[in-house]
Every structure is written in structure tokens, then in C-alpha cells.
Amino acid sequence: MNQDPDTTKMDESETRMISLQEDVLNCVRCPRLATYIRNVAKTRTRRFINETYHGRPLPGFGDVHARLLIVGLAPAAHGGNRTGRMFTGDSSADWLARVMYKYKLASTPTSIDKSDGLTLHNAYVTAAARCAPPQNKPTATELRNCLPFLQRELDILYNVRLILCLGQIGYRATCQALNVKPAKFGHNTLHKYDGTKISILTSYHPSRQNTQTGRLTWEAWDSVFARALSIIDV
């Protein structure tokens, strides 16, 4: 019996994504980052002193058939680097999970640890850098080393129509992966490029630095996702 072409494509996407995730988990391309995340996992922080940290690079996660791809900066040292899942276990994760739940992209309004039952629908979450960097600042070389992972994700995520970039680093990495020229970064700014079916929407990152200072309000954050949903649902 002939298999439905769409079913074959979905099965292939899932298999390729599993292979990519394994490659990310085993990556040791950046000695500075590899050392740093291992040390963080060993020393921990007081509030998580009794937990076992992941302490390895992090793959993206979500729906491989998604129309929306979300690209952040990097895992947090005591967030994703601790929990073993991107955007999980820190304040940025709280903001992201809450708004994604509101717009029916996430099954729960919180992202606490990788066994919390959270699943994503029509969305996939990843980052420009796969290891938590010191001071949250990956070097240009480290970002280049991670770029092939984002390129492979874009190749696998065949259904993506919109990429939501959280912060300038995520935006620039996405432009490199798509081989397009970045424009001026702005909050809730839509970018379209000739020759690609994918549009890019940029937003301030929901980091404490932005949310606690009022640079990013909940209303402004919510409006980004309202706009994103209006685009991918067309």
C-alpha cells in the first residue's frame, strides 16, 4: 500500500529531529561553554543545591509540524541548563509558557521541568546558542558554531511560516540561517524577505532585565503573540 505523502514527510521530520537533538546534546564545539555549563552543574546555586543539573547543550523542543518557530538567545545557567529543556525553570520560561498557553500553543501555563507534561502545538522553541554562556553573552565564534543546528532545524521544520525572534542575537542568527540581511531591530516588528516563504517577527526578550525594568510589559508581550497568531492562522 502506498503511504500518504504528508504522513511520510511527517515521519521523516520526526526522525531527523531526533537525530539533530542527539547531535546537539553531544556537541563539544565550544570549550569555554562546555567547561562553564559543567561547572555550573557541579557547583549549582543555593536554591537548587539539591537538584541534579542537566549541564549539557540543549536542543529545541516542540511540534515538528509547527507553523511558528520561536528563537531565543541561549539557555539560562540555572534555567534550561538545570532542567534540561529550553525555556524551562526560570522567569523567561514563565512569561513564554503563560502567553503560549493563552493562545493555545502550549498545554500548560507553566514550564517548570522537562517532566511537567508541557507539550507545544503548532510551535517549536529553540535558541541561537545551545549552551548557557557566562554573563549570558556568547561570543561570535560560539554563535557561528551553533548556527548549523538552527539551519538544520529550519530544514526539518518544513511547515514554518513565521519565526518569532526574541532579542537581537536571536534575530541576527535567524537571518544568517536564512541567508538574508538583518534590518533594524524593533519590538513587534515584522520583516518579510523576497525569495523565502518565511516572515520574521521580532520582540524584546522576556528576560528579567526587560520585564522588571518595564521595557517589556505584559501587554506588549501579549500583543506580539496576538500578531503572530494572526499571521500563522491565515
Contacts in CASP RR format, 6 or more apart in sequence:
PFRMAT RR
TARGET T0000
AUTHOR 0000-0000-0000
METHOD contacts of the structure
MODEL  1
MNQDPDTTKMDESETRMISLQEDVLNCVRCPRLATYIRNVAKTRTRRFIN
ETYHGRPLPGFGDVHARLLIVGLAPAAHGGNRTGRMFTGDSSADWLARVM
YKYKLASTPTSIDKSDGLTLHNAYVTAAARCAPPQNKPTATELRNCLPFL
QRELDILYNVRLILCLGQIGYRATCQALNVKPAKFGHNTLHKYDGTKISI
LTSYHPSRQNTQTGRLTWEAWDSVFARALSIIDV
9 158 0 8 1.000
10 64 0 8 1.000
10 65 0 8 1.000
13 64 0 8 1.000
13 65 0 8 1.000
13 156 0 8 1.000
13 157 0 8 1.000
13 158 0 8 1.000
14 64 0 8 1.000
16 152 0 8 1.000
16 156 0 8 1.000
17 64 0 8 1.000
17 153 0 8 1.000
17 156 0 8 1.000
20 59 0 8 1.000
20 149 0 8 1.000
20 152 0 8 1.000
20 153 0 8 1.000
20 156 0 8 1.000
21 59 0 8 1.000
21 60 0 8 1.000
23 149 0 8 1.000
24 57 0 8 1.000
24 58 0 8 1.000
24 59 0 8 1.000
24 60 0 8 1.000
24 130 0 8 1.000
24 149 0 8 1.000
25 56 0 8 1.000
25 57 0 8 1.000
25 58 0 8 1.000
25 59 0 8 1.000
26 57 0 8 1.000
27 57 0 8 1.000
27 130 0 8 1.000
27 149 0 8 1.000
28 34 0 8 1.000
29 145 0 8 1.000
29 146 0 8 1.000
30 131 0 8 1.000
30 141 0 8 1.000
30 142 0 8 1.000
30 145 0 8 1.000
32 134 0 8 1.000
32 139 0 8 1.000
32 142 0 8 1.000
33 57 0 8 1.000
33 129 0 8 1.000
33 131 0 8 1.000
33 132 0 8 1.000
33 133 0 8 1.000
33 138 0 8 1.000
33 142 0 8 1.000
34 131 0 8 1.000
36 131 0 8 1.000
36 132 0 8 1.000
36 133 0 8 1.000
36 134 0 8 1.000
37 55 0 8 1.000
37 56 0 8 1.000
37 57 0 8 1.000
37 77 0 8 1.000
37 81 0 8 1.000
37 131 0 8 1.000
37 132 0 8 1.000
38 55 0 8 1.000
40 53 0 8 1.000
40 55 0 8 1.000
40 77 0 8 1.000
40 78 0 8 1.000
40 81 0 8 1.000
40 132 0 8 1.000
41 53 0 8 1.000
41 54 0 8 1.000
41 55 0 8 1.000
41 81 0 8 1.000
41 82 0 8 1.000
42 53 0 8 1.000
44 51 0 8 1.000
44 53 0 8 1.000
44 78 0 8 1.000
44 82 0 8 1.000
45 78 0 8 1.000
48 78 0 8 1.000
48 82 0 8 1.000
51 82 0 8 1.000
53 81 0 8 1.000
53 82 0 8 1.000
54 80 0 8 1.000
54 81 0 8 1.000
54 82 0 8 1.000
54 83 0 8 1.000
54 84 0 8 1.000
55 81 0 8 1.000
55 82 0 8 1.000
55 84 0 8 1.000
56 84 0 8 1.000
57 130 0 8 1.000
57 131 0 8 1.000
58 75 0 8 1.000
58 80 0 8 1.000
58 81 0 8 1.000
58 84 0 8 1.000
58 85 0 8 1.000
58 86 0 8 1.000
58 127 0 8 1.000
58 130 0 8 1.000
58 131 0 8 1.000
59 86 0 8 1.000
59 126 0 8 1.000
59 130 0 8 1.000
59 149 0 8 1.000
60 86 0 8 1.000
60 124 0 8 1.000
60 125 0 8 1.000
60 126 0 8 1.000
60 127 0 8 1.000
60 153 0 8 1.000
61 85 0 8 1.000
61 86 0 8 1.000
61 120 0 8 1.000
61 124 0 8 1.000
61 125 0 8 1.000
61 126 0 8 1.000
62 119 0 8 1.000
62 120 0 8 1.000
62 123 0 8 1.000
62 124 0 8 1.000
62 125 0 8 1.000
63 119 0 8 1.000
63 120 0 8 1.000
63 121 0 8 1.000
63 122 0 8 1.000
63 123 0 8 1.000
63 124 0 8 1.000
64 124 0 8 1.000
64 156 0 8 1.000
64 157 0 8 1.000
65 122 0 8 1.000
65 159 0 8 1.000
66 120 0 8 1.000
66 122 0 8 1.000
66 123 0 8 1.000
66 124 0 8 1.000
66 157 0 8 1.000
66 159 0 8 1.000
66 160 0 8 1.000
67 122 0 8 1.000
67 159 0 8 1.000
67 160 0 8 1.000
67 161 0 8 1.000
67 162 0 8 1.000
67 232 0 8 1.000
68 105 0 8 1.000
68 122 0 8 1.000
68 123 0 8 1.000
68 124 0 8 1.000
68 160 0 8 1.000
68 161 0 8 1.000
68 162 0 8 1.000
68 163 0 8 1.000
68 164 0 8 1.000
68 228 0 8 1.000
68 232 0 8 1.000
69 123 0 8 1.000
69 124 0 8 1.000
69 125 0 8 1.000
69 126 0 8 1.000
69 153 0 8 1.000
69 154 0 8 1.000
69 157 0 8 1.000
69 160 0 8 1.000
69 162 0 8 1.000
69 163 0 8 1.000
69 164 0 8 1.000
70 96 0 8 1.000
70 123 0 8 1.000
70 124 0 8 1.000
70 125 0 8 1.000
70 126 0 8 1.000
70 163 0 8 1.000
70 164 0 8 1.000
70 166 0 8 1.000
71 126 0 8 1.000
71 127 0 8 1.000
71 128 0 8 1.000
71 150 0 8 1.000
71 163 0 8 1.000
71 164 0 8 1.000
71 165 0 8 1.000
71 166 0 8 1.000
71 170 0 8 1.000
71 171 0 8 1.000
71 173 0 8 1.000
71 174 0 8 1.000
72 87 0 8 1.000
72 125 0 8 1.000
72 126 0 8 1.000
72 127 0 8 1.000
72 128 0 8 1.000
72 165 0 8 1.000
72 166 0 8 1.000
72 167 0 8 1.000
72 169 0 8 1.000
72 170 0 8 1.000
72 205 0 8 1.000
73 127 0 8 1.000
73 128 0 8 1.000
73 129 0 8 1.000
73 136 0 8 1.000
73 138 0 8 1.000
73 166 0 8 1.000
73 167 0 8 1.000
73 169 0 8 1.000
73 170 0 8 1.000
73 205 0 8 1.000
74 127 0 8 1.000
74 128 0 8 1.000
74 129 0 8 1.000
74 130 0 8 1.000
74 131 0 8 1.000
74 132 0 8 1.000
74 133 0 8 1.000
74 136 0 8 1.000
74 138 0 8 1.000
75 81 0 8 1.000
75 84 0 8 1.000
75 86 0 8 1.000
75 127 0 8 1.000
75 129 0 8 1.000
75 130 0 8 1.000
75 131 0 8 1.000
75 132 0 8 1.000
76 89 0 8 1.000
76 90 0 8 1.000
76 92 0 8 1.000
76 132 0 8 1.000
76 136 0 8 1.000
77 132 0 8 1.000
78 90 0 8 1.000
79 88 0 8 1.000
79 89 0 8 1.000
79 90 0 8 1.000
79 93 0 8 1.000
79 132 0 8 1.000
80 86 0 8 1.000
80 87 0 8 1.000
80 88 0 8 1.000
80 89 0 8 1.000
80 90 0 8 1.000
80 93 0 8 1.000
80 132 0 8 1.000
81 131 0 8 1.000
81 132 0 8 1.000
82 89 0 8 1.000
83 89 0 8 1.000
83 112 0 8 1.000
83 113 0 8 1.000
83 114 0 8 1.000
84 113 0 8 1.000
84 114 0 8 1.000
85 111 0 8 1.000
85 113 0 8 1.000
85 114 0 8 1.000
86 125 0 8 1.000
86 126 0 8 1.000
86 127 0 8 1.000
87 93 0 8 1.000
87 96 0 8 1.000
87 97 0 8 1.000
87 111 0 8 1.000
87 125 0 8 1.000
88 111 0 8 1.000
88 112 0 8 1.000
88 113 0 8 1.000
88 114 0 8 1.000
88 116 0 8 1.000
88 118 0 8 1.000
89 111 0 8 1.000
89 112 0 8 1.000
89 113 0 8 1.000
91 206 0 8 1.000
91 207 0 8 1.000
91 208 0 8 1.000
91 211 0 8 1.000
92 205 0 8 1.000
92 206 0 8 1.000
92 207 0 8 1.000
92 208 0 8 1.000
93 110 0 8 1.000
93 111 0 8 1.000
93 112 0 8 1.000
94 110 0 8 1.000
94 111 0 8 1.000
95 206 0 8 1.000
95 211 0 8 1.000
95 218 0 8 1.000
95 221 0 8 1.000
96 111 0 8 1.000
96 125 0 8 1.000
96 206 0 8 1.000
97 106 0 8 1.000
97 108 0 8 1.000
97 109 0 8 1.000
97 110 0 8 1.000
97 111 0 8 1.000
97 118 0 8 1.000
98 109 0 8 1.000
98 110 0 8 1.000
99 221 0 8 1.000
99 222 0 8 1.000
99 225 0 8 1.000
100 106 0 8 1.000
100 120 0 8 1.000
100 123 0 8 1.000
100 225 0 8 1.000
101 107 0 8 1.000
101 108 0 8 1.000
101 109 0 8 1.000
102 109 0 8 1.000
102 222 0 8 1.000
102 225 0 8 1.000
103 225 0 8 1.000
103 226 0 8 1.000
103 228 0 8 1.000
103 229 0 8 1.000
104 121 0 8 1.000
105 120 0 8 1.000
105 121 0 8 1.000
105 122 0 8 1.000
105 123 0 8 1.000
105 225 0 8 1.000
106 118 0 8 1.000
106 119 0 8 1.000
106 120 0 8 1.000
106 121 0 8 1.000
106 123 0 8 1.000
107 117 0 8 1.000
107 118 0 8 1.000
107 119 0 8 1.000
107 120 0 8 1.000
107 121 0 8 1.000
108 116 0 8 1.000
108 117 0 8 1.000
108 118 0 8 1.000
110 116 0 8 1.000
110 118 0 8 1.000
111 118 0 8 1.000
122 232 0 8 1.000
124 153 0 8 1.000
124 157 0 8 1.000
124 160 0 8 1.000
126 149 0 8 1.000
126 150 0 8 1.000
126 153 0 8 1.000
127 170 0 8 1.000
128 138 0 8 1.000
128 143 0 8 1.000
128 146 0 8 1.000
128 150 0 8 1.000
128 169 0 8 1.000
128 170 0 8 1.000
128 172 0 8 1.000
128 173 0 8 1.000
128 174 0 8 1.000
129 138 0 8 1.000
129 142 0 8 1.000
129 143 0 8 1.000
129 146 0 8 1.000
129 169 0 8 1.000
130 146 0 8 1.000
130 149 0 8 1.000
131 138 0 8 1.000
131 142 0 8 1.000
133 139 0 8 1.000
133 142 0 8 1.000
136 207 0 8 1.000
138 146 0 8 1.000
138 169 0 8 1.000
143 169 0 8 1.000
143 173 0 8 1.000
146 173 0 8 1.000
147 173 0 8 1.000
147 176 0 8 1.000
147 177 0 8 1.000
150 173 0 8 1.000
150 174 0 8 1.000
150 177 0 8 1.000
151 177 0 8 1.000
154 160 0 8 1.000
154 177 0 8 1.000
154 178 0 8 1.000
154 198 0 8 1.000
160 198 0 8 1.000
161 197 0 8 1.000
161 198 0 8 1.000
161 199 0 8 1.000
161 231 0 8 1.000
161 232 0 8 1.000
162 198 0 8 1.000
162 199 0 8 1.000
162 200 0 8 1.000
162 201 0 8 1.000
162 228 0 8 1.000
162 231 0 8 1.000
162 232 0 8 1.000
163 174 0 8 1.000
163 198 0 8 1.000
163 199 0 8 1.000
163 200 0 8 1.000
163 201 0 8 1.000
164 200 0 8 1.000
164 201 0 8 1.000
164 202 0 8 1.000
164 203 0 8 1.000
164 224 0 8 1.000
164 228 0 8 1.000
165 171 0 8 1.000
165 174 0 8 1.000
165 200 0 8 1.000
165 201 0 8 1.000
165 202 0 8 1.000
165 203 0 8 1.000
166 203 0 8 1.000
166 204 0 8 1.000
166 205 0 8 1.000
166 206 0 8 1.000
167 185 0 8 1.000
167 202 0 8 1.000
167 203 0 8 1.000
167 204 0 8 1.000
167 205 0 8 1.000
168 185 0 8 1.000
171 182 0 8 1.000
171 185 0 8 1.000
171 200 0 8 1.000
171 202 0 8 1.000
172 182 0 8 1.000
174 200 0 8 1.000
175 181 0 8 1.000
175 182 0 8 1.000
175 200 0 8 1.000
178 193 0 8 1.000
178 196 0 8 1.000
178 198 0 8 1.000
178 200 0 8 1.000
180 193 0 8 1.000
180 196 0 8 1.000
183 189 0 8 1.000
183 191 0 8 1.000
185 202 0 8 1.000
186 202 0 8 1.000
187 202 0 8 1.000
187 203 0 8 1.000
187 204 0 8 1.000
187 216 0 8 1.000
187 220 0 8 1.000
187 224 0 8 1.000
188 201 0 8 1.000
188 202 0 8 1.000
188 203 0 8 1.000
188 220 0 8 1.000
188 223 0 8 1.000
188 224 0 8 1.000
188 227 0 8 1.000
189 201 0 8 1.000
189 202 0 8 1.000
190 199 0 8 1.000
190 200 0 8 1.000
190 201 0 8 1.000
190 227 0 8 1.000
190 231 0 8 1.000
191 199 0 8 1.000
191 200 0 8 1.000
191 201 0 8 1.000
191 202 0 8 1.000
192 199 0 8 1.000
192 200 0 8 1.000
193 199 0 8 1.000
193 200 0 8 1.000
199 231 0 8 1.000
201 224 0 8 1.000
201 227 0 8 1.000
201 228 0 8 1.000
201 231 0 8 1.000
203 216 0 8 1.000
203 221 0 8 1.000
203 224 0 8 1.000
204 210 0 8 1.000
204 215 0 8 1.000
204 216 0 8 1.000
204 220 0 8 1.000
205 216 0 8 1.000
206 216 0 8 1.000
206 221 0 8 1.000
209 215 0 8 1.000
210 216 0 8 1.000
END
